[in-house]
Structures are given as structure tokens and as C-alpha cells.
């Protein structure tokens, strides 16, 4: 009987958490409780705010909605203008660096595309010359006096 008791006590002792695990669990529990409390307070404040402000918003909505729309469009316009200006400034800066030969990012792709376009134009020109000569001969065969 004493051996069984010692065996059970040894198993219980092996599976008991150490002080670090207990401290971690307590920290987790307290943090979770605080966050749950803050969530509840936020939800309560939101509901109370909606209940109090809904009549005010309904009363002033004929004024607030057009004002909000105008403000939104104005802010969106200023942000878009700023973004387009920044994009233009960045493009001009990239072009300046490219022209000066400073090799900005993407210059290799531009050079490769320019080379491909020049090669394609050369091939098209050669093909047009060959095809034009072919057409001239066909025209002369069709109308020998022309």
C-alpha cells in the first residue's frame, strides 16, 4: 500500500507545474481579464454614444451629409493631386538619372526594350524592302508596258 502511495505521489509530483508555468498562467489570466474588461467598456461606450448621438445626427443630417461629401471630395482631390505630383517628380528624377548615365533601377529593361524595338524595326524595314521588290516585279509582269 505504501508503494502504491509513493508511486501515485511521484506521478502527481512529476505532472505539477513549476513556478514559471504558474506565473505565466497567472499573467495570461490577468492580461486576458483586463483585455476582456476593456472590450466590454469599449462596446458599452459605443452603444451609449450611438444612443445619444443618433437623434443629433438625424436632426443635422441634411447639413452634415453634403458637408461630408464636399470635404471627402476635396480631400480626395488634394491627395490625388499630391500623389500625381509625387509620381511626376519621381519619374522626372528617374529620367534625369537615366540621361546622366547613373543607371537607375529598371534601366536595363528600358535598354533591352529599346534594343528589341530597334531590331524589330530593322527586320520590318528589310521585309518591306523585299516585299516591295516582289510587288514591283509582279506589277511589271502583269503590265509589261507600265
N, CA, C and O of each residue as an XYZ file, in Angstrom:
584
protein
N       0.825     -1.186      0.000
C       0.000      0.000      0.000
C       0.876      1.260      0.000
O       0.580      2.235     -0.690
N       1.931      1.222      0.766
C       2.824      2.369      0.851
C       3.532      2.587     -0.484
O       3.808      3.726     -0.861
N       3.831      1.484     -1.212
C       4.481      1.600     -2.519
C       3.543      2.258     -3.532
O       3.964      3.088     -4.338
N       2.263      1.874     -3.478
C       1.279      2.492     -4.377
C       1.164      3.989     -4.076
O       1.107      4.822     -4.981
N       1.130      4.302     -2.788
C       1.022      5.701     -2.381
C       2.228      6.482     -2.887
O       2.071      7.591     -3.397
N       3.419      5.928     -2.757
C       4.637      6.582     -3.234
C       4.602      6.744     -4.758
O       5.032      7.775     -5.275
N       4.093      5.738     -5.483
C       4.003      5.802     -6.947
C       3.037      6.882     -7.402
O       3.332      7.626     -8.337
N       1.863      6.974     -6.736
C       0.878      7.997     -7.082
C       1.435      9.378     -6.761
O       1.280     10.305     -7.555
N       2.073      9.523     -5.626
C       2.638     10.812     -5.242
C       3.755     11.231     -6.213
O       3.892     12.412     -6.532
N       4.547     10.260     -6.680
C       5.617     10.560     -7.645
C       5.029     11.034     -8.966
O       5.549     11.975     -9.565
N       3.943     10.396     -9.438
C       3.278     10.806    -10.681
C       2.688     12.214    -10.536
O       2.803     13.036    -11.445
N       2.063     12.482     -9.402
C       1.492     13.810     -9.161
C       2.606     14.845     -9.133
O       2.465     15.929     -9.700
N       3.715     14.513     -8.472
C       4.832     15.436     -8.378
C       5.450     15.699     -9.754
O       5.871     16.822    -10.031
N       5.511     14.679    -10.624
C       6.080     14.829    -11.959
C       5.215     15.724    -12.848
O       5.737     16.426    -13.715
N       3.905     15.704    -12.638
C       2.989     16.450    -13.500
C       2.580     17.813    -12.941
O       1.789     18.516    -13.570
N       3.086     18.192    -11.805
C       2.731     19.516    -11.258
C       3.527     20.583    -11.992
O       4.700     20.376    -12.306
N       2.901     21.721    -12.267
C       3.618     22.782    -12.971
C       4.639     23.443    -12.049
O       4.474     23.493    -10.830
N       5.706     23.951    -12.682
C       6.715     24.642    -11.882
C       6.301     26.107    -11.708
O       5.272     26.535    -12.231
N       7.100     26.858    -10.981
C       6.714     28.230    -10.639
C       6.661     29.123    -11.879
O       5.838     30.037    -11.930
N       7.500     28.890    -12.863
C       7.471     29.692    -14.091
C       6.173     29.482    -14.843
O       5.588     30.438    -15.352
N       5.714     28.238    -14.918
C       4.456     27.949    -15.608
C       3.268     28.572    -14.865
O       2.344     29.095    -15.488
N       3.302     28.512    -13.546
C       2.216     29.106    -12.757
C       2.198     30.618    -12.936
O       1.132     31.210    -13.108
N       3.379     31.252    -12.895
C       3.458     32.697    -13.093
C       2.986     33.081    -14.492
O       2.303     34.093    -14.649
N       3.333     32.296    -15.512
C       2.872     32.554    -16.870
C       1.361     32.435    -16.983
O       0.723     33.247    -17.653
N       0.779     31.419    -16.325
C      -0.673     31.246    -16.355
C      -1.376     32.424    -15.670
O      -2.384     32.926    -16.167
N      -0.841     32.855    -14.533
C      -1.452     33.986    -13.819
C      -1.367     35.252    -14.677
O      -2.331     36.012    -14.761
N      -0.221     35.476    -15.310
C      -0.061     36.639    -16.187
C      -1.039     36.575    -17.350
O      -1.665     37.578    -17.689
N      -1.173     35.415    -17.957
C      -2.102     35.225    -19.058
C      -3.540     35.478    -18.609
O      -4.309     36.127    -19.318
N      -3.897     34.975    -17.451
C      -5.255     35.142    -16.938
C      -5.552     36.614    -16.659
O      -6.614     37.117    -17.029
N      -4.616     37.303    -16.008
C      -4.828     38.720    -15.683
C      -4.899     39.552    -16.963
O      -5.772     40.409    -17.099
N      -3.987     39.304    -17.898
C      -3.999     40.054    -19.161
C      -5.301     39.818    -19.917
O      -5.898     40.765    -20.430
N      -5.744     38.578    -19.991
C      -7.000     38.264    -20.664
C      -8.180     38.942    -20.000
O      -9.067     39.450    -20.685
N      -8.203     38.958    -18.658
C      -9.305     39.596    -17.942
C      -9.321     41.104    -18.195
O     -10.389     41.686    -18.386
N      -8.143     41.741    -18.198
C      -8.069     43.179    -18.455
C      -8.529     43.489    -19.883
O      -9.286     44.436    -20.096
N      -8.080     42.704    -20.854
C      -8.493     42.937    -22.242
C      -9.983     42.704    -22.429
O     -10.636     43.434    -23.174
N     -10.527     41.693    -21.760
C     -11.968     41.445    -21.841
C     -12.747     42.599    -21.220
O     -13.786     43.001    -21.744
N     -12.254     43.132    -20.113
C     -12.896     44.282    -19.483
C     -12.857     45.502    -20.396
O     -13.859     46.203    -20.538
N     -11.701     45.760    -21.018
C     -11.594     46.886    -21.949
C     -12.504     46.707    -23.155
O     -13.077     47.681    -23.643
N     -12.645     45.491    -23.641
C     -13.551     45.221    -24.754
C     -14.987     45.531    -24.364
O     -15.728     46.143    -25.133
N     -15.375     45.111    -23.179
C     -16.727     45.395    -22.699
C     -16.973     46.880    -22.539
O     -18.037     47.381    -22.904
N     -15.982     47.598    -21.988
C     -16.128     49.050    -21.831
C     -16.226     49.750    -23.185
O     -17.006     50.689    -23.346
N     -15.446     49.301    -24.143
C     -15.498     49.893    -25.481
C     -16.848     49.656    -26.130
O     -17.421     50.567    -26.729
N     -17.351     48.458    -26.018
C     -18.667     48.143    -26.585
C     -19.754     48.979    -25.911
O     -20.632     49.522    -26.581
N     -19.691     49.079    -24.589
C     -20.682     49.871    -23.855
C     -20.617     51.341    -24.257
O     -21.657     51.963    -24.475
N     -19.422     51.906    -24.360
C     -19.269     53.306    -24.752
C     -19.786     53.524    -26.174
O     -20.390     54.558    -26.461
N     -19.556     52.564    -27.061
C     -20.040     52.687    -28.428
C     -21.559     52.703    -28.481
O     -22.154     53.526    -29.176
N     -22.181     51.798    -27.749
C     -23.646     51.734    -27.748
C     -24.230     53.005    -27.135
O     -25.179     53.572    -27.678
N     -23.674     53.459    -26.008
C     -24.173     54.682    -25.373
C     -23.977     55.878    -26.304
O     -24.872     56.715    -26.431
N     -22.827     55.965    -26.949
C     -22.576     57.054    -27.891
C     -23.559     57.041    -29.052
O     -24.043     58.095    -29.462
N     -23.856     55.872    -29.582
C     -24.833     55.795    -30.665
C     -26.227     56.197    -30.198
O     -26.949     56.896    -30.908
N     -26.600     55.753    -29.003
C     -27.925     56.100    -28.492
C     -28.041     57.604    -28.285
O     -29.085     58.185    -28.580
N     -26.994     58.241    -27.785
C     -27.043     59.675    -27.512
C     -26.935     60.489    -28.801
O     -27.638     61.488    -28.957
N     -26.072     60.079    -29.718
C     -25.801     60.896    -30.901
C     -26.730     60.633    -32.075
O     -26.767     61.446    -32.999
N     -27.474     59.548    -32.086
C     -28.352     59.261    -33.219
C     -29.383     60.366    -33.453
O     -29.554     60.784    -34.598
N     -30.071     60.855    -32.431
C     -31.013     61.956    -32.709
C     -30.329     63.209    -33.247
O     -30.880     63.898    -34.107
N     -29.138     63.506    -32.748
C     -28.412     64.681    -33.223
C     -28.013     64.492    -34.688
O     -28.142     65.412    -35.496
N     -27.531     63.302    -35.022
C     -27.137     63.031    -36.405
C     -28.337     63.078    -37.347
O     -28.230     63.585    -38.464
N     -29.464     62.559    -36.908
C     -30.660     62.591    -37.750
C     -31.119     64.034    -37.949
O     -31.522     64.410    -39.050
N     -31.063     64.834    -36.905
C     -31.500     66.229    -36.990
C     -30.597     67.046    -37.921
O     -31.087     67.856    -38.708
N     -29.279     66.833    -37.832
C     -28.344     67.613    -38.626
C     -27.923     66.939    -39.929
O     -27.061     67.471    -40.628
N     -28.496     65.791    -40.281
C     -28.072     65.083    -41.476
C     -28.265     65.876    -42.762
O     -27.439     65.733    -43.664
N     -29.306     66.710    -42.912
C     -29.392     67.494    -44.158
C     -28.216     68.449    -44.340
O     -27.913     68.850    -45.464
N     -27.560     68.811    -43.255
C     -26.397     69.698    -43.349
C     -25.111     68.878    -43.395
O     -24.205     69.186    -44.171
N     -25.028     67.838    -42.570
C     -23.774     67.097    -42.416
C     -23.424     66.261    -43.644
O     -22.251     66.163    -44.005
N     -24.418     65.659    -44.292
C     -24.112     64.773    -45.429
C     -23.509     65.557    -46.596
O     -22.490     65.124    -47.135
N     -24.085     66.689    -47.015
C     -23.422     67.441    -48.093
C     -22.051     67.979    -47.690
O     -21.124     67.988    -48.500
N     -21.922     68.423    -46.453
C     -20.624     68.924    -45.997
C     -19.596     67.797    -46.006
O     -18.464     67.984    -46.452
N     -19.993     66.634    -45.514
C     -19.072     65.488    -45.502
C     -18.707     65.086    -46.926
O     -17.559     64.731    -47.192
N     -19.669     65.140    -47.841
C     -19.388     64.786    -49.235
C     -18.404     65.770    -49.850
O     -17.454     65.358    -50.517
N     -18.617     67.056    -49.636
C     -17.710     68.066    -50.185
C     -16.319     67.920    -49.587
O     -15.319     68.006    -50.301
N     -16.252     67.698    -48.274
C     -14.944     67.515    -47.631
C     -14.237     66.272    -48.154
O     -13.029     66.294    -48.391
N     -14.979     65.198    -48.333
C     -14.386     63.957    -48.844
C     -13.827     64.169    -50.243
O     -12.704     63.757    -50.536
N     -14.607     64.812    -51.110
C     -14.148     65.049    -52.485
C     -12.938     65.981    -52.486
O     -11.995     65.766    -53.248
N     -12.954     67.012    -51.643
C     -11.830     67.942    -51.588
C     -10.562     67.239    -51.098
O      -9.490     67.402    -51.681
N     -10.691     66.472    -50.043
C      -9.523     65.758    -49.511
C      -9.016     64.737    -50.526
O      -7.809     64.603    -50.727
N      -9.938     64.018    -51.164
C      -9.527     63.041    -52.176
C      -8.826     63.740    -53.335
O      -7.842     63.220    -53.862
N      -9.316     64.907    -53.738
C      -8.672     65.653    -54.815
C      -7.273     66.104    -54.448
O      -6.343     65.973    -55.244
N      -7.121     66.641    -53.231
C      -5.790     67.072    -52.800
C      -4.837     65.890    -52.690
O      -3.675     65.996    -53.082
N      -5.312     64.770    -52.164
C      -4.447     63.589    -52.062
C      -4.071     63.061    -53.440
O      -2.926     62.672    -53.668
N      -5.033     63.046    -54.360
C      -4.741     62.582    -55.713
C      -3.743     63.514    -56.393
O      -2.804     63.050    -57.041
N      -3.938     64.822    -56.249
C      -3.013     65.783    -56.854
C      -1.611     65.617    -56.271
O      -0.618     65.646    -56.998
N      -1.542     65.446    -54.962
C      -0.240     65.217    -54.337
C       0.411     63.934    -54.813
O       1.614     63.897    -55.070
N      -0.381     62.887    -54.928
C       0.151     61.612    -55.412
C       0.629     61.701    -56.847
O       1.687     61.169    -57.183
N      -0.151     62.379    -57.712
C       0.266     62.536    -59.099
C       1.513     63.404    -59.190
O       2.398     63.139    -60.004
N       1.586     64.434    -58.363
C       2.771     65.285    -58.350
C       4.008     64.515    -57.906
O       5.084     64.666    -58.485
N       3.851     63.698    -56.889
C       4.958     62.872    -56.415
C       5.396     61.873    -57.477
O       6.591     61.640    -57.664
N       4.422     61.280    -58.174
C       4.746     60.334    -59.246
C       5.485     61.042    -60.376
O       6.448     60.503    -60.920
N       5.037     62.254    -60.736
C       5.705     63.001    -61.800
C       7.123     63.381    -61.380
O       8.057     63.273    -62.175
N       7.284     63.821    -60.148
C       8.607     64.189    -59.649
C       9.545     62.984    -59.648
O      10.717     63.094    -60.007
N       9.018     61.849    -59.246
C       9.831     60.638    -59.232
C      10.197     60.212    -60.654
O      11.322     59.777    -60.896
N       9.256     60.334    -61.602
C       9.548     59.976    -62.993
C      10.591     60.914    -63.586
O      11.484     60.471    -64.307
N      10.485     62.206    -63.288
C      11.465     63.173    -63.800
C      12.842     62.890    -63.207
O      13.852     62.972    -63.905
N      12.878     62.556    -61.918
C      14.152     62.229    -61.272
C      14.762     60.979    -61.896
O      15.970     60.933    -62.126
N      13.944     59.963    -62.174
C      14.441     58.732    -62.790
C      14.980     59.031    -64.181
O      16.047     58.544    -64.555
N      14.241     59.835    -64.952
C      14.662     60.179    -66.306
C      15.973     60.964    -66.276
O      16.857     60.725    -67.099
N      16.103     61.891    -65.340
C      17.333     62.677    -65.212
C      18.516     61.751    -64.926
O      19.572     61.879    -65.546
N      18.339     60.821    -63.988
C      19.408     59.880    -63.670
C      19.728     58.981    -64.860
O      20.890     58.638    -65.083
N      18.715     58.601    -65.620
C      18.923     57.735    -66.784
C      19.696     58.477    -67.861
O      20.612     57.923    -68.469
N      19.325     59.742    -68.097
C      20.004     60.527    -69.127
C      21.446     60.819    -68.717
O      22.338     60.827    -69.565
N      21.683     61.056    -67.436
C      23.038     61.317    -66.953
C      23.895     60.053    -66.904
O      25.100     60.135    -66.666
N      23.280     58.872    -67.131
C      24.038     57.624    -67.148
C      24.306     57.045    -65.780
O      25.259     56.285    -65.613
N      23.494     57.382    -64.798
C      23.714     56.894    -63.429
C      23.095     55.524    -63.200
O      23.200     54.981    -62.100
N      22.455     54.957    -64.210
C      21.889     53.604    -64.177
C      20.866     53.413    -63.040
O      21.119     52.660    -62.100
N      19.705     54.100    -63.130
C      18.666     53.925    -62.102
C      18.020     52.544    -62.219
O      18.217     51.862    -63.224
N      17.258     52.122    -61.218
C      16.603     50.811    -61.270
C      15.670     50.720    -62.479
O      14.873     51.625    -62.725
N      15.776     49.627    -63.226
C      14.921     49.415    -64.383
C      15.543     49.885    -65.682
O      14.943     49.713    -66.743
N      16.740     50.479    -65.629
C      17.377     50.978    -66.843
C      17.728     49.837    -67.788
O      17.678     50.003    -69.007
N      18.083     48.682    -67.237
C      18.398     47.530    -68.078
C      17.187     47.104    -68.904
O      17.319     46.772    -70.082
N      16.024     47.115    -68.293
C      14.815     46.732    -69.009
C      14.496     47.733    -70.107
O      14.055     47.347    -71.190
N      14.714     49.011    -69.839
C      14.474     50.042    -70.854
C      15.451     49.855    -72.020
O      15.053     49.936    -73.182
N      16.720     49.606    -71.714
C      17.711     49.392    -72.772
C      17.371     48.152    -73.596
O      17.490     48.164    -74.822
N      16.953     47.098    -72.929
C      16.589     45.870    -73.628
C      15.385     46.103    -74.531
O      15.365     45.642    -75.672
N      14.365     46.829    -74.018
C      13.176     47.110    -74.823
C      13.544     47.980    -76.024
O      13.051     47.751    -77.128
N      14.407     48.976    -75.814
C      14.825     49.835    -76.923
C      15.561     49.020    -77.981
O      15.348     49.226    -79.176
N      16.428     48.093    -77.556
C      17.160     47.243    -78.490
C      16.202     46.339    -79.270
O      16.360     46.161    -80.478
N      15.207     45.769    -78.577
C      14.234     44.903    -79.255
C      13.407     45.677    -80.275
O      13.132     45.181    -81.367
N      13.013     46.896    -79.911
C      12.226     47.721    -80.839
C      13.064     48.070    -82.064
O      12.567     48.021    -83.190
N      14.335     48.421    -81.853
C      15.207     48.756    -82.985
C      15.410     47.535    -83.882
O      15.374     47.664    -85.106
N      15.622     46.355    -83.298
C      15.779     45.138    -84.091
C      14.518     44.820    -84.883
O      14.583     44.461    -86.059
N      13.376     44.955    -84.227
C      12.104     44.675    -84.908
C      11.885     45.659    -86.045
O      11.443     45.268    -87.126
N      12.189     46.927    -85.816
C      12.043     47.929    -86.876
C      12.963     47.610    -88.041
O      12.570     47.763    -89.197
N      14.177     47.171    -87.756
C      15.115     46.803    -88.815
C      14.599     45.615    -89.612
O      14.691     45.603    -90.840
N      14.054     44.613    -88.922
C      13.504     43.442    -89.617
C      12.309     43.825    -90.472
O      12.171     43.340    -91.594
N      11.452     44.681    -89.961
C      10.276     45.124    -90.716
C      10.718     45.903    -91.955
O      10.140     45.747    -93.030
N      11.738     46.736    -91.801
C      12.246     47.519    -92.922
C      12.806     46.596    -94.010
O      12.523     46.775    -95.195
N      13.600     45.612    -93.594
C      14.145     44.647    -94.559
C      13.026     43.865    -95.235
O      13.067     43.657    -96.448
N      12.048     43.439    -94.486
C      10.928     42.689    -95.049
C      10.137     43.549    -96.035
O       9.707     43.071    -97.084
N       9.953     44.816    -95.687
C       9.219     45.718    -96.575
C       9.991     45.920    -97.877
O       9.393     45.975    -98.952
N      11.318     46.028    -97.785
C      12.132     46.176    -98.991
C      11.990     44.956    -99.886
O      11.790     45.072   -101.095
N      12.098     43.768    -99.263
C      11.971     42.530   -100.044
C      10.578     42.399   -100.648
O      10.426     42.069   -101.824
N       9.571     42.661    -99.832
C       8.196     42.519   -100.297
C       7.873     43.590   -101.334
O       7.135     43.321   -102.282
N       8.411     44.797   -101.174
C       8.203     45.870   -102.153
C       8.817     45.513   -103.490
O       8.216     45.763   -104.536
N      10.012     44.927   -103.471
C      10.646     44.482   -104.712
C       9.847     43.380   -105.374
O       9.721     43.339   -106.597
N       9.309     42.489   -104.563
C       8.470     41.407   -105.081
C       7.238     41.983   -105.753
O       6.863     41.548   -106.841
N       6.607     42.957   -105.116
C       5.409     43.577   -105.694
C       5.740     44.323   -106.978
O       4.955     44.288   -107.925
N       6.890     45.000   -107.031
C       7.293     45.707   -108.259
C       7.449     44.737   -109.416
O       7.029     45.020   -110.538
N       8.060     43.586   -109.135
C       8.228     42.599   -110.204
C       6.890     42.035   -110.659
O       6.698     41.801   -111.852
N       5.966     41.811   -109.739
C       4.646     41.303   -110.092
C       3.867     42.319   -110.914
O       3.151     41.965   -111.850
N       4.020     43.589   -110.547
C       3.328     44.629   -111.309
C       3.873     44.698   -112.718
O       3.102     44.831   -113.669
N       5.179     44.610   -112.876
C       5.770     44.657   -114.217
C       5.415     43.413   -115.025
O       5.258     43.486   -116.244
N       5.286     42.251   -114.338
C       4.870     41.047   -115.055
C       3.426     41.170   -115.524
O       3.073     40.712   -116.611
N       2.588     41.799   -114.686
C       1.168     41.921   -115.029
C       0.974     42.961   -116.133
O       0.139     42.775   -117.018
N       1.724     44.033   -116.087
C       1.590     45.096   -117.084
C       2.980     45.414   -117.626
O       3.637     46.321   -117.115
N       3.438     44.708   -118.628
C       4.826     44.882   -119.098
C       5.132     46.285   -119.612
O       6.288     46.706   -119.569
N       4.170     46.994   -120.076
C       4.433     48.323   -120.616
C       4.421     49.407   -119.556
O       4.760     50.554   -119.844
N       4.037     49.066   -118.334
C       3.901     50.092   -117.305
C       5.200     50.437   -116.649
O       5.236     51.289   -115.761
